[in-house]
Amino acid sequence: MTSPLDPRTLDVDAARTRLPGMTVIDVRTPGEYAAGHLPGALNVPLDQLDRALPALRRHYGELLVVCASGARSENACRLLAEHGIAAMTLTGGTQGWAERGHELDRPASGARRTWSMERQVRFTAGSVVLVGLALGLLHPAWQLLSAGIAGGLVFSALTNTCGMAAMLSKLPHNRPRPAELDATLAALAQRG
């Protein structure tokens, strides 16, 4: 039995067919969004979703929430459901969309591009593990740093959450510029 807070899913083929009648909210970071997004998607990073709640409450069409693979969009759909807003998540996310050969839109040149959040997490976790192992040659206690990252990765997999991604999303290159988010919210309000 599913909870009312469990997000409804939509597979890539069904989403492609229904896309013209849907409002797509991409909850990835601005840099990830700039690297390629579903046609017509609006970028509202997951940590900024609270700011979009008033506009989303007034929205009467179908909402499709997407991210890179589906984990962040599931979390976003749960948050929306807690506020009485029905939304669906795209199975496989933007990666699944691209793997099926569907086009991705990219902003005009000059837009910020950064690594995907998953790649940023892998780089950061790997770097900290290597530093912990290297410093462990000086004193064994430093190996606890590597062990802590390993434990965090296991916890992340078991809970389908990622504290490191949440921290990395706060870095300036992953944050939306206020004008960008305001423009997105205005576009969302017009679609209501």
HUBEL-V406921 format. One record per residue. SS is DSSP state (H for helix, E for strand, L for the rest). NEAR is the number of other ideal C-beta (glycine too) atoms within 12 Angstrom. Layout:
# HUBEL-V406921
ss->(SS:SS)
near->(NEAR:NEAR)
This chain:
# HUBEL-V406921
ss->(L:L:L:L:L:L:L:E:E:E:L:H:H:H:H:H:H:H:H:H:H:E:E:E:E:E:L:L:L:H:H:H:H:H:H:L:E:L:L:L:L:E:E:L:L:H:H:H:H:H:H:H:H:H:H:H:H:L:L:L:L:E:E:E:E:E:L:L:L:L:H:H:H:H:H:H:H:H:H:H:H:H:L:L:L:L:L:E:E:E:L:L:H:H:H:H:H:H:H:L:L:L:L:L:E:L:L:L:L:L:L:L:L:L:L:L:H:H:H:H:H:H:H:H:H:H:H:H:H:H:H:H:H:H:H:H:L:L:L:H:H:H:H:H:H:H:H:H:H:H:H:H:H:H:H:H:H:H:H:L:L:L:H:H:H:H:H:H:L:L:L:H:H:H:L:L:L:H:H:H:H:H:H:H:H:H:H:H:H:H:H:L)
near->(4:10:11:15:20:17:34:27:24:32:21:28:17:22:37:24:14:21:27:15:17:30:36:45:46:46:51:47:42:37:34:42:41:30:28:28:40:42:22:24:39:40:44:44:38:41:28:34:39:22:20:40:25:16:31:36:19:19:31:15:24:24:43:47:48:52:45:40:29:33:33:40:45:32:30:41:37:29:29:35:26:20:21:15:33:26:41:33:40:48:29:28:41:43:30:29:37:25:15:21:11:24:17:28:24:22:23:8:8:8:21:25:20:25:24:31:40:29:20:29:31:21:19:26:30:19:18:27:27:19:20:25:21:16:18:18:14:12:12:14:14:20:22:18:24:26:19:21:27:20:18:26:25:14:16:22:14:11:13:16:20:31:20:29:39:22:18:30:33:20:22:14:20:32:22:36:20:13:11:25:27:19:19:35:30:16:23:34:20:15:25:18)
